[in-house]
């Protein structure tokens, strides 16, 4: 048996906490939410919870609110536009129906559920983050399955973070999950984009998700969701950075969760990284989106990538965006993102000191300044953004 198969078998046998994300294309049909699918998935998760020797906690990240809302509105001959306000309105219509459908499905198998709606602010503010962690801990102790979604109706950055694949990767670290399972409409990860007359092979394993060319491999979004395989692999890459594997499964196949836990080789196994990053660096990079960027030169790129150095003013060629001290910004080299980090300077000051040595920086900004624009302790290279 190959190493990855042994790894998969071991994780599925020993995982105590699962984050399971389900996409809109899995949960909905032509007439909206498919109650038969939800009932079947709730049953499978209950079997895993009650019969597994190891699994004690399941957190469900469920898409489907916008799709459910659109379906309801269509029955009144209302077709919402695709702008942010219309999507948020559709989410408001559909969120209650999505939660009711899950609550009824789990009630049939004797499991209580809890609705948890989150925004990016809940991850930015430490007290909110701690409160959320404590809430999930209590729910798990009570045997309740938390059902998590973005609070789409108040989100000010659109449904970008609300592509729930990204939210699921954050939940992995928040609740200390051992495995992320992503249920999708595809049978797994295709080696290349499928065509109408050709179905490429499914990759049984992704050895190193960081090395994949996601643009070349992945097609666009699903017809009812906001993600697609690109966002699922990006989410898997984040989990891998924390040392957590991801199992991507065809969510509408019969008993797919139970078959996977029984040892069947179904879907795609995404292996964890060999060296897990700290939770501090994870939250630093992913709790919010970058609000600006700096472009660096050859020497700076080499210092960052090969020598583990901080980002100094002398290696910066250009600054884009308007940001403040303490904001998260992207580092770019020849059009490619190298990573993200917390800036010690506002954008206007970086514009004044870019390309300069420390003594020259002091002459412009004064002596009481940081030597680094981004300290290496506040920097995550190869961030999955």
Secondary structure by P-SEA (a helix, b strand, c coil): ccaaaaaaaaaaacccbbbbbbccccccccccccaaaaaaaaaaaaaaacccccccbbbbbcccaaaaaaaaaaaacccccccaaaaaaaaaacaaaaaaaaaaaaaaabbbbbbbbbcaaaaacaaaaaaaaaaaaaaaaacbbbbbbccccccccccccccaaaaaaaaaaaacccbbbbbcccccccccccccccccccccccccccccccccccccccccccccaaaaaaaaaaaaaacbbbbbccccccaaaaaaaacccccbbbbcccccccaaaaaacccccccccccccaaaaaaaccccccccccccccccccccccbbbbbbccccccbbbbbcccaaaaaacccccaaaaaaaccccccccccccccccccccc
